[in-house]
């Protein structure tokens, strides 16, 4: 092939520009940054400062329910509290008490709590646990 034909082919089929490379690299960089952020949020949110559960409950009468609550704290130097509530068969809350664990002690603390109710309770649950102080 002579140089005139090669030149004509080069004009007809020019080389591709590298503009697409810039935005793809930028998209990959933002994607990696997003994945890193999601990973960081997942790790930070995976272990709450205070976690609690109801291990057992026993309905003593129409006005009292005994509940065994276990709280686990990440930082034992801080006190913790959770709202414990008792529900009736109609799902209405019939009693509430704030369960508190003072600072110090172990990471896991179990305690027996008596909740006074105005109607017969059928279940017990916890909500809004938080570290105090």
N, C-alpha and C positions, 0 to 999 in steps of 0.2 A: 504494500500500500504506500502510495506516495504521500508526501507531507501535506499537499493541498487537500487530499481526501481525509487525512487524519485531522486536519484543522477543521474541515467542514463537519466531520462527525463530532468533534469536541464542541463546536458551537451548537449543533443540533441536540446533543445529549450532554449538557453541562454536568459537572460534578455536583454532588449534593452539598448543601451548606450544613454546617454543624449547629445550627440554631436550636434544633430539637434536643440536643444534648444538654443545654443549659436548663431548660424547664424540667426535664426528666431528673436531672441531678437534684434540683431544688425540691421536686416532689418526693424523691426518695429521702432527702434530708428531713423534710417535714414529717414524713411517715415514720421515720425512726424516732424523731423527737416525740411524736404522738404516742408511739408504743412505749417509749421510756416513761412518759408521764402517766399513762394508764397503769403500767407496772408499779410505779412509785405509789400511786393512789391506792392500788389494791393491797400492797404490802402494809402501808400505813393504816388502812381501814380494816385490815384483817383481824387485828388484835385490839379490841376496845379497851379503854382504861379500866372499866368495870363490867363484868359479865355475871349474871345471876340466873338461877334456875329454881323452880319449885321441885323439890325431890319427892315430897309426899304431902298429903293433906288429909285431915280427918274431921268430919262434921260431928262436933260434940253435942250440939243442940240447935234449936232454931235461931239462937242468938250468938253462937260461938263456933269458930272453925280454927283448928290447930293446923299450922302450916310449917313444914320444914323447908328452910331456904338456904341455899348455898351460894355464896358470893365469892368470886375470884377477882383479885385486884392485881394490876400490873405493878403499881407503886404502893407498897405497904405503909409508906410514910404519910399517905393521904387517907383521910376517912372516906367512906363511900355510903351512898344511900340509894334505895330503890323503892318505888311505890308498889306495894303489894295490894291486890284487890281480890275480892270474892264476888262471884256472880251467882245469881239465882238461876233456876231452870228457864226463866224467861229472858236470860242474858242481860238483865239489868244489874248494875253494880249495887250490892247490898252492904258492902263494907270495904273500907280502905285503911291502910296503915303504912306509915313510912318506916321502912326497915333500915336501920343504921348500923354500920360497923365502924368503930373508932379506929384512928390511926394506930399503927403497930400491929403486932401479931403476924400471922402467916399470910401467904398469898391466897389460900382458900379457907374460908370461914363458914361453918354451918351453924345455924341457930333455929330454935323453935320459936314461932311467933303465934300468938293467939289474936285472931281478928274478931272483933265484935260486929255482929250483923243485925240489921233490923228485920230480916226475913231469912228463911232457910237458904243457906248457900249450897251450891252443887259443884263448884269448881274454884280454883285459885290460880292466879297468874301474876306475873311481874311486868312492869313497864317502867320506862324512863330511869334507868340506872345511871348514876353519874358519880364522879369523884368530887369530893368536897375539900376545900382548903388548899 
